[in-house]
Amino acid sequence: MKKVECFDPIINENCDTLILGTAPGQISLDKSQYYGNTNNYFWDIIFRLFKNNWGAYEYVNDKITYEFKKELLLQNNIALWDVIKTCDREGSSDKKIQNEVLNDFNSFFKKFDRINKVIFNGKGNSKMSGNKLFLKSFPNLLRSKTTHCLNSTSSQNPNNPFMILNEWSNALKSRT
């Protein structure tokens, strides 16, 4: 088993939306960046929704700097973090997570009290999915917030990528 540690959140005081993953996958860990696997749809969705004039057939890949990607989130008041602070895991599957320790969301939401929407990246069929772990550990923390559990942006998700894009668009573009 390999020890996995999440990255610091991407956030500033203006963020009103928080996207939560479970824990970084191996490629993301190797690159030290959220959604570092270029086969993941996450950055492609974000760029299509928030980067004016982004080409419909253009992929977001390693040619776009990680700093630019992070800045695009922050310009749109979107924060990004993971539910799990540390865990043991072989590979990248949530199903293989063991000995998980969650991030301190009580302190986080006190410090960043403008967050009014939380989006879970993945509906999570596994008991180790981010949304299930969060809701089990912090059942009352999201009462005053709008929440969405969306289809995972992982390329392993068998659903149609255009359906996933539409679902994410509806959740991110709505103000509630």
VMD Tcl script that draws the C-alpha trace (Angstrom):
set ca {
  {0.00 0.00 0.00}
  {1.17 3.47 -0.83}
  {0.53 6.49 1.40}
  {-1.54 9.11 -0.46}
  {-1.75 12.74 0.67}
  {-4.13 15.25 -0.82}
  {-3.02 18.58 -2.19}
  {-3.74 21.93 -0.60}
  {-7.06 23.35 -1.70}
  {-7.23 25.73 -4.62}
  {-9.24 28.56 -3.09}
  {-9.40 32.26 -2.34}
  {-11.74 34.43 -0.29}
  {-14.07 35.03 -3.29}
  {-14.94 31.39 -3.94}
  {-18.60 30.47 -3.55}
  {-18.48 26.98 -5.08}
  {-16.40 24.03 -3.92}
  {-15.73 20.97 -6.06}
  {-14.69 17.92 -4.04}
  {-12.94 14.84 -5.32}
  {-12.08 11.82 -3.20}
  {-8.27 11.61 -3.33}
  {-5.70 12.22 -6.08}
  {-4.96 9.39 -8.47}
  {-1.46 8.16 -9.19}
  {-0.88 10.32 -12.29}
  {-2.08 13.40 -10.40}
  {0.28 12.53 -7.54}
  {3.15 12.09 -9.99}
  {2.43 15.52 -11.50}
  {1.54 17.16 -8.15}
  {-1.67 18.59 -9.57}
  {-5.40 18.01 -9.40}
  {-6.74 15.96 -12.31}
  {-3.29 15.48 -13.79}
  {-4.44 12.55 -15.93}
  {-5.07 14.04 -19.37}
  {-7.68 11.32 -19.96}
  {-9.84 12.80 -17.19}
  {-12.51 15.18 -18.50}
  {-12.31 17.62 -15.57}
  {-10.18 20.36 -17.13}
  {-11.85 19.91 -20.53}
  {-15.23 20.56 -18.89}
  {-13.96 23.58 -16.95}
  {-12.41 25.15 -20.06}
  {-15.50 24.55 -22.20}
  {-17.70 26.18 -19.57}
  {-15.53 29.11 -18.51}
  {-12.88 29.89 -21.11}
  {-14.38 32.08 -23.83}
  {-13.48 31.02 -27.35}
  {-12.19 27.63 -26.27}
  {-12.34 25.38 -29.31}
  {-14.93 22.63 -29.20}
  {-12.39 20.10 -30.47}
  {-9.45 21.38 -28.49}
  {-8.24 19.28 -25.57}
  {-6.85 20.74 -22.40}
  {-3.59 18.96 -21.95}
  {-0.12 19.55 -20.62}
  {0.34 22.47 -23.04}
  {-1.88 24.50 -20.70}
  {0.01 25.28 -17.51}
  {-1.35 24.12 -14.20}
  {-1.14 27.72 -12.94}
  {-3.42 28.84 -15.77}
  {-5.89 26.05 -14.98}
  {-5.98 27.03 -11.30}
  {-6.43 30.70 -12.17}
  {-9.40 29.88 -14.41}
  {-11.12 28.21 -11.46}
  {-10.45 31.12 -9.13}
  {-11.58 33.71 -11.70}
  {-14.92 31.92 -11.65}
  {-15.07 31.68 -7.84}
  {-14.63 27.91 -7.87}
  {-12.54 26.13 -5.23}
  {-11.15 22.61 -5.56}
  {-10.17 20.12 -2.87}
  {-10.42 16.46 -1.89}
  {-12.44 14.84 0.86}
  {-9.60 12.60 2.02}
  {-6.53 14.16 3.61}
  {-4.50 10.94 3.73}
  {-5.07 7.27 2.99}
  {-3.34 4.08 1.94}
  {-4.07 2.84 -1.56}
  {-2.62 0.79 -4.39}
  {-3.31 2.36 -7.78}
  {-5.96 5.03 -8.24}
  {-9.28 3.31 -7.51}
  {-11.42 4.64 -4.66}
  {-12.39 1.03 -3.97}
  {-8.84 0.33 -2.78}
  {-8.69 3.13 -0.21}
  {-7.82 2.11 3.35}
  {-7.00 3.95 6.58}
  {-8.54 7.17 5.35}
  {-8.33 10.41 7.32}
  {-10.67 13.17 6.16}
  {-9.87 16.85 5.80}
  {-11.14 19.22 8.51}
  {-14.25 20.58 6.84}
  {-15.64 22.18 9.99}
  {-12.68 24.59 10.11}
  {-12.63 24.93 6.32}
  {-16.25 26.12 6.08}
  {-15.78 28.51 9.00}
  {-12.79 30.08 7.27}
  {-14.39 30.12 3.81}
  {-17.94 31.02 4.72}
  {-18.85 32.30 1.23}
  {-19.02 28.72 -0.06}
  {-22.72 28.11 -0.70}
  {-22.50 25.27 -3.25}
  {-20.66 21.96 -2.99}
  {-20.22 19.69 -5.98}
  {-18.97 16.13 -5.54}
  {-17.03 14.84 -8.53}
  {-18.51 11.38 -8.71}
  {-21.73 9.90 -7.48}
  {-19.68 7.14 -5.95}
  {-20.72 3.53 -5.94}
  {-17.94 2.66 -3.53}
  {-18.25 3.10 0.23}
  {-14.95 4.99 -0.11}
  {-16.30 7.57 -2.55}
  {-15.82 11.18 -1.52}
  {-19.50 12.01 -1.27}
  {-20.31 8.97 0.89}
  {-17.37 9.57 3.23}
  {-18.20 13.26 3.54}
  {-21.91 12.79 4.18}
  {-21.26 10.02 6.71}
  {-18.71 12.10 8.64}
  {-20.30 15.55 8.29}
  {-24.04 14.85 7.99}
  {-25.15 18.36 9.06}
  {-22.41 20.49 7.56}
  {-24.10 21.03 4.21}
  {-27.62 21.83 5.41}
  {-27.40 25.48 4.36}
  {-25.60 24.75 1.09}
  {-26.69 23.57 -2.32}
  {-25.12 20.22 -3.11}
  {-24.73 18.22 -6.29}
  {-23.36 14.70 -6.70}
  {-22.36 14.60 -10.35}
  {-21.09 11.94 -12.69}
  {-17.37 11.46 -12.33}
  {-15.14 13.20 -14.85}
  {-12.96 10.07 -14.95}
  {-12.48 8.54 -18.38}
  {-13.39 5.24 -16.67}
  {-16.97 6.52 -16.32}
  {-19.02 4.62 -18.94}
  {-21.54 7.45 -19.38}
  {-21.57 9.65 -22.46}
  {-19.05 12.52 -22.03}
  {-21.53 15.00 -23.55}
  {-24.13 14.01 -20.95}
  {-21.49 14.52 -18.25}
  {-20.59 17.94 -19.71}
  {-24.26 18.95 -19.73}
  {-24.75 17.81 -16.13}
  {-21.67 19.74 -14.95}
  {-22.75 22.79 -16.94}
  {-26.15 22.83 -15.25}
  {-24.61 22.53 -11.78}
  {-21.79 25.04 -12.27}
  {-23.68 27.66 -14.24}
  {-26.70 27.83 -11.92}
  {-26.32 30.30 -9.08}
  {-27.98 27.98 -6.56}
}
mol new
graphics top color blue
foreach p $ca { graphics top sphere $p radius 0.5 }
foreach p [lrange $ca 0 end-1] q [lrange $ca 1 end] { graphics top cylinder $p $q radius 0.2 }
display resetview
